[in-house]
Amino acid sequence: MEVYARDLPTAGTQLETKLALITAVSQVIHRPPVLKSNEIRSNFQVDVRPLTHPQAHSHLQPSFHPTHTNRSQRLIATLTFPTSELGHRFLSAVVRNPVKIFNNLSPIQFEPSLRNGRRIIPHPQLIKSLKDSRFKETTEVIQELKELELTQKPIPISLIDFGRTCQHLNKPAFSSEYTLCLPSESSQLTFDIDQKFILLTWTTQERSKKIVIQLQTLRKIEACSPWVILELARPPQFEELVNKIPSYFTGPLPPQDKHDAGPRIRVHGYPHTKADVFPFVNNQIRIQFASETAFQNFCSLKVAVPLPKIIAFSRTIVEKDHYDPERIKAIHENLVCFTIPVAFQIESLLHNSILLPYQILRVCQALMGIDECVAERALVQFIEKYSENNQGTKNGLQASKPVYLQVLQEALKVSAQEANLNHLKIEGGDSFPCRTVTITPTRLHLQGPQIEQSNSILRLYQQTENFLRVSLADETGHRLRASREVEIHHLLRNRYRPFLTKGMILCGRKFEFLGYSNSALKDHQAWFVCPFYKGDQLVTAASIRAKLGDFSKVIRIPARYMARIAQAFTSTRRSLTLRPSEVTRMDDVERNGSCFTDGVGTISKDLVDEVHRVLNVGNIRKSISSTCYQIRLGGFKGMLSLDPTLKGKVVRMRPSMDKFDAPDSLTLDIAGTFTKPLVAYLNRPLIKLLEDLGIPSEVFLRLQDKIIRKVENSRSSPKLAGNLMQQYSMGSGSGMPSMLHKLSELLVDDRAVESDFIEECYDLMTVQCLRDLKYRGRIPLDKSYTLVGVADEDNFLPPDSIYVCVQNPNAAPVYLEGSFAVTRSPSLHPGDVRVVNAVGKLDPKRAPRLSSLVNCVAFPIQGERSLPSCLGGGDLDGDLFTVIGLPQLVPKRSKIQRPASYSPPEMRKLDRDCTIADGADFFLDYISSDLVGMIATRHLHIADQCPEGTLNESCIKLAELHSDAVDYPKTGVPVNIRSLPNPPVRMKPDFMCHEHDSSKEGEDYYESPNVLGKLFREIPADKIDIFIPASKIDDDIAELHRIRRTERKKFGGVYEPLDSNDRLSKLIVRRIKLKYPSSEEHRSILRFDDRLREELRSLMGWFGAELMKICKLNSVSTGQAGHHLAESEAFLGVIIMPCDRFQKRTALSRLLEQTSELFGLLKSEIIGSSARKTDEESAEIDELDDNDYRSGDSSERTADRNDRIFALHRAFVAWTVATHSQSNLFGTHSFGFISLGILLNQLFLD
C-alpha cells in the first residue's frame, strides 16, 4: 500500500527528512498496538521528493535518489508498506497519535495515495522486495545512501580494450585485440541504478558514443590498478547520440532525451581497422581508469551496485593478434574440406568463442579423414563439455595445448561407440535436424542440430544440411524491437541487410536468403540456403523460388510476393501426391462484396481415408478421424472439409484458395488436423469486451474462483492432476495427462505418486495455472470449444446460425443446440462477439455434408455478410473460433454491437518487378514497424480508463489500427505509431503489471475498479511464487519444499530415483500377468534381453542430450552462463521463469514444437518398427482412451496381439533401464515416464 505524506516541515534537507520519517514511522509500526505479538518487524520504503509545482500532491513526480537539498525547500513523501493491512493499521494509528519530526508543532498529514482520483498501487516487485528484505536502521540507510550518491558521480576512464584472457609465457595475460583510446576530457563510466546498467560514454566532434553493459550479464571482474577486466555473458549494446540528423536516418524521430544532444541510435560497433576481429572479442572488456582515485572509486562500490565480487588479479597485457585475418581465412579454407554438418560445428567453435583460431586449425587437422557422422557427434559432445566446464576460453585449457585435443579424442571414441544409434531415421520424414544461426548486432551465434518439423521445400530437396534457419535478434537472443527511446533503423540497414542481400559466408560456403514462413516472420526468422547439386542440377535460392510457381499476379507487391513464397515454408506433414484429375475447381459463394467460402474447399471421403492412413492417425483400429484439414497444395492454401457426396479421390478448390499458379506441384501437405475440440479460454480483451456487453463482474469472479479451487485440489490424485493438465493443454507432447489417468487406474486407490519429479511437475502446473489466471485472464470454460471454421456446403444453415458437433476420443458426439456466443481472438471491436443459434443434430439426408463434420464449426453461406468476417475480419483458411456455451457468458442480443467493417489499405506497389532484395527490405521494415502488441496493450489501457470501455471512440480507432497492423505482412502498409490515441492518464491499471521486473522510472499503477482489476487482485502475487495449501502443509515444510526444489534447479535437476521402492514396477508386473495370464506371453514381455537393454540405454543417452539442447536453446535466462530449463519444464511444456511476454511466447512455442518432435521420435524408437503403428494410436495421440478401440474388428485385435506384446516388452525394458539408471542424468525421468506411458496405454487397451 502506498501512503502520501504532506505538510512536511522545511527544517531539514531531503536526506534528513527521509531519515527522520524512517525513524518516526518505525516507532509507529514496530511497536504495539500496530506490531502484534509474534510478528516480526516489517520493512517499508520512504521516498522523499521536492515539491516542484502546486499540483505535486495529486501528480507525484518520478522518484530519484535523495541528495542534500536546501533546508527551505518544500518536500513531499510517499510511504510504501508491504501489505494493505499494515498500511491501514498505520493510518489508524497516526490519527490517534499524530507524527511530528524536527520538533515541529504541526503534525504530518498521511492519506492513501491518489492520482486523478485513482488509488496508486505500488509495483509488485517493490512489494515483493519489501516482503523479502529486513528492516534497516537509519545508520545502515545513511551508509547505503552515501554509496548510492557516489554512483551518481562519473568515473573518468582513458581506454577501452576488447580482447581475450589467455596465457603468455605460462603467466596470466590479456590479449588486446582491439583498443579504443578515448578523449580524456569527456570519457567516463557511470551507473544507471534504476535500469541496472554500466554506461561507458565519450564524445567526438559531432556525436557522443555509448557502450551499455547490463549488470546481470557480468560474470566476473578482475582488478589491477589502473584497470579492470569485465567478463560478460553476452556482448554489450552500442549506441550513438548525434547532434545532427545523419543522412542514413529516414524513419520518424524519437523524442529527444533532455540529457542528450540528439536521438539515440543503435549501432553494431564503432569504426575500426580490424573489421574481422570485433565479433569475436566483444564480451571481455578491459577498462583503464584515468587515475588511481578513479580506480579506487569503482572498486569501493559494495552495496548500491549489484556487482560480482571484484577479484584482485594481475595480468600481463599483450598483443597476440589471435584473430589475425590470415588465421580466419585459413579456417574458412579448411572448412571447405568438411561436410556442412561438421563444418557447422567447427564454425561454432569460432563464433561461440569456445576455442581460439590457432586451436581451431589444430582441431581441423585432427578431424581430417574421420567419418562425418562420428565427427559431428563428437564435436557436439566436445562443445557441450567444453562450454559447461569452462564457459568459454579460460586459462586452464589454453595453458596446455594438448588438453582440448585430448577432450576431442575422447569425444571421438564415445561417438564411434554410439554408431548403433544410426537407425534413428530423422531425415526423410516429417522431422529434420535443423541448424540455426542467430545474427545479433555484434556477432553470429550457432546452435544445433535440433530436431524440428519439416516443410515442403526441405522434403522436396532432402539435403537439409544445405539449409539454415537464420534468426535476426538482439544480443539477448530476443526479438529486435523499436522503441520511442532508441532508433534501430540504422542497425537494421547497416548490420542485418547485407546478410539478406549479399549472403552469409559460413562453413566455407555462401548461404543466400531464401524466404520465410508467415509465423517465422513474426519471430524475425528466415531460411538461407547454399548452392548444391541435386543429381546434375545446380540448386540455388533463386532456382528454388522459381520452381515454386508463377508469381506474376503479385510480382510488383513485395509484401504479397513474400507472403506467397512463405506458403512453401509452413511446417507441414506430407500425406500423398495427387493426380491432376483429382484436383478440381468450384466457385466461391460471394454476395454484397463478401466471400462466404473464403479459403475453404472440400475433400472426398475416399481421400480423407487415404490421408488418415498415411498420417498414421489411429491407423489400425477405428478412431476419431479428422473431417477437415488445413492444407498446402502447390499454390493453394486453406481448409478442406469432408464432402461424402464426392465419388472417388478428389479435392475441390476455390479461387479464394488459389494464391499463385503451380500446376506441377500436386503434393498434398497437411498443416493441421482436427481430431478433437480444443479447450476454450477467456482472455483479457474478451473479458473486457463481454463486461462492456453487459456480463456482470460476478460471473467472471465465480468462474475464476472455481478454477482456483480445482487447482488447489489437483495435487491430491494423479487423475485430478491429469484433468487439470488436459484442461490447460500441458504435457500433451510427453503424454503426461494420459499417463496420469492410466496411473490412477494402476494405483487403484488413486494415491499420490511417490516421485519428486512428478511433484515438481505438479508445482509447475500449479504456478503456471495461477499465473495464467492472474496475468492473462486465461480462464478455461466448460461447455465451450475452440474450433476451426468451415462453410456450410449444403446451404442449409440460415443467417446467424452455426452447426457444431464435437467429439472427444473417449466420448460420444455432442451436438450443440441453442443460443451461443461466437468470437475470434483477439477480440477488440465491440462487434467482434456475435450471438448465434446452434441447430443441433441434423438429418444426414437433408444435410449430408454438414452432418458429416466433426470438431469444427460450420458457418452459413446465407445472409448479407459472411459471419466469420464479422469476427475481427476472420476467414475460413484455418482461423480458430471460440464457441461459448455457458449461458451466463452469452450477452443479450440487444447488447450486441454492429460488426466492424474496415476498408483494406491500398497495398504498396512498385513500378517494376520486385526482387528478393525488395523482399529483404520488407522483412526489415516489418521488424521496425510491427505494432500489433503495442496497439493491443494501448487498447486495454484506454478501455479501462474510459466509462464506455471498448465502445469508446479511441478504442474503436485502435481496433481498426490493430486490423491494419495484423494485415501489414500482406499489404506492406505499416501503421504510423503517431496515429495511436493516447490514454487519458499515463498510469496503468494494476492488472497490466508484468509478472517479471520491468518497472521503469515514473511507471505507476492504479487500482482498476473494473472486472480485470478485481480478477487480478483475487490472486496474491506471493501465492504464485510457490503454492502449497496452508491447510495441508505447515510453513516449515513449505520452506523445506522450496529449498529442495531450488537445489534441484541449481544443480541441474537432481531428483530421487525414478521408482526407488519398486512400487510402480511391482504393480506393472502384476497388471501384465493379469492381462496376459498365459505364462508364455507374460514371460516374453518380462524377459531380460541384454542386447535390447544396451540399445535402449544408448537411446536414453541420445534422448537426454537432445532434450538438454532443447532446454538450453529455449532458456529465457539471459545473464547466466550455461543456464537451461529444468527437465520438468520441458516434460510439461511450460517455462516458469518470469520474463518479457514476447520472449516467453516465442521460447514456449519453440519448446512445444521441438519437444513434440523429440517425444514422438522417442516413442517410435521405444516401441520398435514392428509395433510402431500400435503406439501411434495410443501414445502419439495421447488423449485416445479405451473406448476408441472397442469398435475395431475383433480379427484385427487378435492379429495385433503379438505386436502389442512386442511393444510391451520393449517399453518394459525401457522402463527398467530408466529405473536402474543414475537419477542425476538429465532426461532419465522423462525417458522413464514416457516409457511408463507407453506401458500403461498398452496395458489398459481392451
Secondary structure by P-SEA (a helix, b strand, c coil): cbbbbccccccccaaaaaaaaaaaaaaaaacccccccccccccbbbbbbcccccccccccccccccccccccccccbbbbbccaaaaaaaaaaaaabbbbcccccbbbbbcccccccbbbbccaaaaaaaaacccccaaaaaaaaaaaaaaabbbbbcbbbbbbbbbccccbbbbbcccccccccccbbbbccccbbbbbbbbcccbbbbbbbbcccccbbbbcccbbbbbbcbbbbbbbbbcccccccccccccccccccbbbbbbccccccccccccccccbbbbbcccaaaaaaaaacccccccccccbbbbbbbbcccccaaaaaaaaaaaaaccaaaaaaaaaaaaaccccaaaaaaaaaaaccccaaaaaaaaaaaaaaaaaaccccccccccccaaaaaaaaaaaaaaaaaccccccccccccccbbbbbbbcccbbbbbccbbbbbcccccccccccccccccccccccccccccccccaaaaaaccccccccccccccccccccccccaaaaaaccbbbbcccccccccccaaaaaaaccccccccccaaaaaaaaaccccccccccccccccbbbbbcccccccccccccccccaaaaaaaaaaacccccccccccccccccccccbbbbbbcccccccbbbbcccccccccccccccccccccccccbbbbcaaaaaaaaaacccaaaaaaaaaaaaaaaaaccccaaaaaaaaaaaccccccaaaaaaaaaaaaaccccccccaaaaaaaaaaaaaaaaaaacccccccccbbbbbbbcccccccccccbbbbbbcccccbbbbbcbbbbbcccccccccbbbbbbbccccccccccccccccbbbbbcccccccccccccccccbbbbbbbcccccccccccccccccccccccccccccccaaaaaaaaaaaaacccaaaaaaaaaaaaaacccccccaaaaaaaaaaaaaaacccccccccccccccccccccccccccccccccccccccccccaaaaaaacccccccccccccccccaaaaaaaaaaaaaaaaaccccccccccaaaaaaaaaaaaaacccaaaaaaaacccaaaaaaaaaaaaaaaaaaaaaaaaaccccccccccccaaaaaaccccccccaaaaaaaaaaaaaaaaaaaaaaaaaaaccccaaaaaaccccccccccccccccaaaaaaaaaaaaaaaaaaaaaaaaaaaccccccaaaaaaaaaaaaaaaaaacc
